[in-house]
Structure formats: structure tokens, C-alpha cells
Amino acid sequence: MLQAFECWKAGADPLEWAKDHHEFGRAFESFPHDADAIFPGWRERLGANASEASA
């Protein structure tokens, strides 16, 4: 994913980057269990709908 590379190249915080790059941000919602493991608190920081909360 190009946006992930651009985030890495910029040395940006992925959660901050996701706020302005919505396609990149959707990855957190698409893979919520992985996002929970790698970025605890991502739902709160991104204001994501936590309808798929950890089961």
C-alpha cells in the first residue's frame, strides 16, 4: 500500500497519518484484531466505530 510506505518514509505516527489519509485509516477497521495488538487505543484516537469490538 503506497500510503503505508509514504507514512513510513515521512516518519509519521500511523494513527496521526490515518486521520488525514482515510484509505490508510480504513486498514485499522478492516483488521481490528491486528490493530488492537499493534496500536492499542486506535479506536479512540481515530474516532472509529467500534462495532466490531474484540470478541
FENCOR-V415031 format. One record per run of one state. SS is the DSSP state (hx for helix, st for strand, lp for the rest). FROM is the first residue (numbers start at 1). LEN is the number of residues. If there is no record, write none. Layout:
SS/FROM/LEN + SS/FROM/LEN
This chain:
lp/1/1 + hx/2/9 + lp/11/3 + hx/14/7 + lp/21/1 + hx/22/9 + lp/31/1 + hx/32/7 + lp/39/3 + hx/42/5 + lp/47/9
